[in-house]
Amino acid sequence: MKGLGAGVFEITKRYKTDTYRSVYGVKIGADVWVVHAFMKKSKTGIKTPKEDIELIKSRIKHLKETLK
């Protein structure tokens, strides 16, 4: 996943016609953390909304700081 750092990945699944479920995870050491999951319904493409990207970034930052 570009722009979110190393080890961050996205899982999506097509659901019905235009609905996607997205799960964002990050691998830290041997652990895999799910940092955000939501149902995305986009009318203008498949891009993840900016608010969700910012939330993901803040959660990853918090996890990395907490697990130091």
C-alpha positions as CSV (number, residue, x, y, z in Angstrom):
1,M,0.0,0.0,0.0
2,K,1.8,3.1,-1.2
3,G,2.1,6.1,1.2
4,L,1.3,4.2,4.4
5,G,4.8,2.7,5.1
6,A,6.5,-0.6,4.9
7,G,4.6,-3.7,6.0
8,V,1.1,-2.1,5.5
9,F,-1.3,-4.1,3.3
10,E,-4.9,-3.8,2.1
11,I,-7.3,-6.7,1.6
12,T,-10.4,-6.0,-0.4
13,K,-13.3,-8.2,-1.5
14,R,-15.9,-7.5,-4.1
15,Y,-19.4,-7.6,-2.6
16,K,-22.4,-7.4,-4.9
17,T,-22.0,-4.7,-7.6
18,D,-20.0,-1.8,-6.2
19,T,-19.3,-2.4,-2.5
20,Y,-15.9,-3.3,-1.2
21,R,-14.8,-4.4,2.3
22,S,-11.4,-3.1,3.1
23,V,-9.1,-4.2,5.9
24,Y,-5.8,-2.5,6.5
25,G,-3.1,-4.3,8.5
26,V,0.5,-3.8,9.4
27,K,3.2,-6.3,10.2
28,I,5.3,-5.3,13.1
29,G,8.0,-7.9,14.0
30,A,6.3,-11.3,14.0
31,D,2.8,-9.8,14.7
32,V,0.1,-8.7,12.2
33,W,-2.2,-6.0,13.5
34,V,-5.5,-5.1,11.9
35,V,-5.7,-1.3,12.2
36,H,-8.8,-0.5,10.3
37,A,-11.7,-2.3,8.6
38,F,-14.7,-0.8,6.9
39,M,-17.3,-1.2,4.1
40,K,-16.5,1.2,1.3
41,K,-19.1,2.3,-1.2
42,S,-17.5,4.5,-3.8
43,K,-19.5,6.2,-6.5
44,T,-16.4,7.8,-8.1
45,G,-13.9,5.0,-8.2
46,I,-12.1,2.7,-5.8
47,K,-9.9,5.2,-4.0
48,T,-9.9,5.0,-0.2
49,P,-11.4,8.2,1.4
50,K,-8.8,10.6,2.8
51,E,-10.4,10.5,6.3
52,D,-9.9,6.7,6.4
53,I,-6.2,7.1,5.2
54,E,-5.5,9.6,8.0
55,L,-7.1,7.4,10.6
56,I,-5.0,4.4,9.4
57,K,-1.8,6.5,9.5
58,S,-2.6,7.7,13.1
59,R,-3.3,4.1,14.3
60,I,-0.1,2.8,12.7
61,K,1.9,5.6,14.3
62,H,0.3,4.9,17.7
63,L,1.0,1.1,17.4
64,K,4.6,1.6,16.5
65,E,5.1,4.1,19.4
66,T,3.3,1.8,21.9
67,L,5.2,-1.3,20.9
68,K,8.7,0.2,21.1
